[in-house]
């Protein structure tokens, strides 16, 4: 899912162009968590680290594209 961050952000921006950055990050983190929670590698403590990393990657992508 991490490779798809740019396309996920683009889709969110297409559907809701005025969505605040925090809502984009939180929404994508929630979706990521729901998907990854089904895999054994996502169990504690690794799951929290993976989720935090994903959130940082989403934020970085938004910031680098001027969506902040």
C-alpha positions in Angstrom: 0.0 0.0 0.0 2.9 2.4 0.6 3.8 2.4 -3.1 0.3 3.7 -3.9 0.4 6.7 -1.6 0.7 9.3 -4.5 -2.2 7.7 -6.4 -4.3 7.5 -3.2 -3.7 11.1 -2.4 -4.5 12.1 -6.0 -7.8 10.1 -5.8 -8.8 11.8 -2.5 -8.0 15.2 -4.0 -10.0 14.4 -7.1 -13.1 13.4 -5.0 -12.7 16.0 -2.3 -10.4 18.8 -3.5 -10.9 20.9 -0.4 -10.3 18.1 2.1 -7.9 19.4 4.8 -4.4 17.7 5.0 -5.2 16.3 8.5 -8.3 14.6 7.2 -6.4 13.0 4.3 -3.7 11.7 6.5 -6.1 10.4 9.1 -8.4 8.8 6.5 -5.5 7.0 4.7 -4.1 5.9 8.0 -7.4 4.4 9.0 -7.7 2.6 5.7 -4.1 1.3 6.0 -4.8 0.1 9.5 -7.9 -1.8 8.4 -6.1 -3.5 5.6 -2.9 -4.3 7.4 -4.6 -5.5 10.6 -5.5 -8.7 8.7 -1.8 -9.6 8.4 0.3 -11.3 11.1 3.1 -8.8 10.7 0.9 -6.0 11.8 0.6 -7.2 15.4 2.1 -5.2 18.3 4.7 -3.7 18.5 5.4 -3.7 14.7 1.9 -2.5 13.7 2.2 0.8 15.5 5.6 1.4 13.9 4.3 0.5 10.5 1.3 2.8 10.9 3.4 5.7 12.1 5.7 5.2 9.1 2.8 5.1 6.7 1.4 8.4 8.2 4.8 10.0 7.9 5.1 8.9 4.2 1.6 10.3 3.5 2.5 13.6 5.2 5.8 13.8 3.3 4.1 13.2 0.0 1.5 15.9 0.7 4.2 18.4 1.8 6.4 17.7 -1.2 3.5 18.3 -3.6 2.5 21.5 -1.9 -0.8 20.1 -0.4 0.0 21.2 3.1 
